[in-house]
Amino acid sequence: MRIAVTGATGFVGGRLLEVAEGRPLTCLTRRAQAPREGVTWVRGDLADAEALDQLCADADAIIHIAGVINGDAAAFEEGNVLGTARLLEAAAKQGVERFVHVSSLAAREPDVSLYGASKRRSEKLVLDSGLDAVVVRPPAVYGPGDRETLELFKMAKRGLVVLPPPGRLSLIHADDLATLLLKLAEGGPSGTILEPDDGTHNGFSHKQFADALGRAVGNNPRSFSMSPGFVRLGARIDSLLRGSKAKLTADRAAYFCHPDWVVRDDRRPSSSFWQPRISADKGLADTAAWYREKAWL
């Protein structure tokens, strides 16, 4: 079968290409890409109806990973909601029935962040589309190539990990997530929302996560939890210093300050359908080794 993929040039999409091991994929890209076995590249983006038609032509399923994770309300609406709507329209036009939509645990709490609200709206579009669709809400995703968690590894190596206010989170290695997405593209649960993780019941406290990062880098770091007010102050300072390029926006600060980003047990994929293979300790250690190999850490 041929699978159409958006977001293939990002972190999760890049790991999916590795895990796919040459199976036929048609992937959307803004920029020219080097030839890759099994991959047909389509130039365009989620605002390009012609490119989306080309992406969906001859596809048996779609894995929709692309989205905006940092921006203002207009950027979230365009990238996460309208982009998804256009892709659904192209899928219906081209006769693609299976649609795997990668959302976020943030969608569970749409009142917390603009990002989460936009992902929640995109989920509704997908589930109301009439397609054979499933929504996947990953928790914190990490693995080789990820730049979002790199700074945490660096802090652990330096000996002090600065954390959000006390709370808990679930983790999933990008390769486990990619394996699930590819399996879902072939069939499985439909009309529902899945929340996969690494199989750790009740996830990790932020302190446990910092300790796991320390083990991954061969250190025993101290950790410090910031107050919500301090996180919000950091967001204001980052916005003043870097403007539109700020990493810690007010929206992300609100997300970080929420105390519960643990997957729901009743939304985990059935163990008879899929099971994670990579534990946090193994995955974080392998990720740290990859960072060192690339001289990132």
KOLFI-972436 format. One record per residue (C-alpha): x negated, y negated, z negated. Coordinates in pm, whole numbers, plus 32768, in hexadecimal, padded with zeros to 4 digits. Example, Ala and Ser with C-alpha at 12.3 -4.5 7.8 and 13.67 -1.06 7.14 Angstrom:
7B3281C27CF4
7AA9806A7D36
***
This chain:
800080008000
7F987E968036
7FA97DA37F14
7FB37C287F39
7EF97B6D7E26
7EF47A017DB9
7DE579857CD0
7CEA7A807D58
7BCC79857D41
7C0779427BCF
7B8C7A057AA2
7CA37B087A83
7CCA7B1F7BFC
7B577B587C26
7B5F7C797B32
7C8F7D057BE8
7BC87D0A7D2D
7AB87DCF7C7B
7BAC7EC77BE4
7C6A7EEF7D2D
7B377F9C7DC2
7B7D7F5B7F2F
7CF47F997F3B
7DA47EBA803C
7DDF7D5B7FB5
7E497C168058
7DD07AF27F84
7E1E797F7F88
7CF678917F76
7CC6771A7F97
7B61773C8013
7AB078258105
7A3C7967805E
79317A6480B6
79B17BA58159
7A0D7CB2805E
7A687E1D8096
7BDF7E528091
7C307CDF8071
7CD87C038175
7CB87A93811A
7DCC7999816B
7D6D7828815B
7E6A775180A4
7F0E77157F54
8060772C7EA7
80D675EC7F50
8095767680AF
81CE772C8128
812577AA8264
8004783F819E
80F778E380AB
81B5798181CB
806C7A078252
800A7A8380F8
814D7B4480CE
815F7BD18230
81297D4B822B
81057D4D80AF
81B27E587FE3
818B7D9D7E9A
81137C517E0F
803E7C0F7CDB
80677A9E7C86
7F457A317BA8
7F0A78CB7C1D
7F7A77AD7B41
7F19766B7A94
7E9A7693792F
7E23753078EC
7ED373F77967
7FF6730E7930
816A7358794D
816D73137AC3
804773FB7B03
80E875147A3B
823174E77AF3
818C74EB7C48
809776067C0A
815C76ED7B28
82C976B27B7D
82E4762F7CE1
81BF77027D57
8268783A7CD0
83B177D57D73
830877B17EC6
825D79027EA3
83A779AA7E47
8445790C7F7B
832D798F8059
83497AE97FBB
84BD7AF88001
848C7A778163
83827B7D81AF
843F7C9A810A
83507CD47FE7
84167D6B7ECA
831C7DB07DB1
82A67C777CF9
81B67C7E7BD0
81AD7B2A7B27
808D7AD47A3D
810D79E37937
808279A277DA
80DC79DC766F
810378617669
824E78937720
82DA793475E5
82CE77DF753A
833B76E27643
836775CF753F
81F875E074D7
81517570761A
81A174E97773
80D676097800
81A9770A7748
82EA766077B5
827E76697922
822277D9790D
83747823786B
84277777798D
8358783B7A87
83B8797F79D7
8529792C79F8
84FF78EE7B6C
845A7A417B96
85547B067AC6
867B7A597B71
85EC7A8B7CD1
86937BD77D19
85427C737D6A
84B77DAB7CC4
83F77CCF7BD3
833D7CEC7A8B
82A17BDB79B3
81577C1378FE
80F97B3177DB
7F897B6A778C
7EFB7AF47641
7D987A6A7631
7CDE7B01775B
7B647B277759
7A567BE07817
79307BB07905
794D7A6C79C7
7A3079BB78CE
79CC78567884
7AEC780C7796
7A5D78DF7679
78EE78A476CA
78CF778575D2
794D786774BA
783879607508
773C78437502
77BC77CE73AF
77A279307326
763C794473A0
75EB77F572FB
7682787271B4
77BD779F7187
790977E27234
7A0076C17224
7B62774C722A
7CC576C7724C
7DA076BB7113
7DD778127074
7EA378FE7149
7E9A7A43720A
7E677AA17375
7E657BD17456
7D547C197553
7D3B7CD0769C
7C0E7D147778
7C3E7C9478DB
7BF57DEB796E
7D0A7E8C789F
7DF67D78790D
7D917DA67A79
7DCE7F1D7A63
7F2B7EDC79DA
7F7D7DDD7AE9
7F117EC97C00
7FDC7FE57B68
810E7F047B4A
80EA7E9F7CB7
8120800C7D10
8262801B7C44
82D980437AE0
839C7F6479F2
847E7E667A9A
854B7D3D7A28
848E7D2778E2
83717C76782C
82387D3177BF
81387CBE76BD
7FFE7D9676DC
7ECD7D8D75FA
7DA67E647592
7E7F7F3D74B1
7E257E957367
7F617E887295
7FA57D267219
7E767CA572D4
7D587BEF7229
7D457AD17134
7C7379B471B7
7B697A1370B5
7B6A7B7D712F
7B407B007293
7A167A28722C
797A7B53717C
79AB7C2772B6
79007B1B7385
77DE7B247290
77B87C9B72B8
77BD7C707431
76987B7E742B
75DB7C2C7311
76157B1E720F
76D87AE870CE
776B798D7104
782A78BA700D
797E78417083
7A427707703B
7BB576CA707D
7C11756B70E7
7D4C74C07069
7E5F74747169
7E1673027143
7CA773377190
7CFE740172C8
7DE672EC733F
7CD871E872FA
7BE372B773C6
7CD972BA74E6
7CF8713F74DD
7B7F711674D8
7B50720B75F9
7C57715376C5
7BAC70067682
7A55708E76E2
7AB17167780D
7C0370E5787D
7CAD71D17971
7B8B72C7794C
7BC672F777D7
7BC77463776B
7C76742F761D
7DB37377767D
7ED073267590
7F9374417631
7E7F753F75F8
7E5174C07495
7FBF750B744F
7F90766874DC
7E5776AA740B
7F04763672CC
8022772F72EC
7FE2784671EE
806A797572A8
7FEC79E473FB
80117B5973B5
80C97C3574B0
82187CC9744B
82147E407412
835E7E6C74C9
82CF7DC375FE
81937E90761A
818C7F677755
81EE80CE770E
80BF81A276B7
813782A277B4
8118819878C4
7FD580E37865
7EDD80DA7748
7DBB7FE9770A
7C658089771B
7B807F75769A
7B707F247527
7B1F7DC674B3
79CA7E27742A
79667EDA756B
79F77DD07650
79617CA97597
780C7D517589
78167D9C76FD
78827C367744
77647BAB7673
76717C8C772E
76F87C0A787A
76D07AA17804
75687AE777A3
75227B8F78F1
75A27A5779A4
74E0797378B6
762678D8783D
75E4793A76D4
***
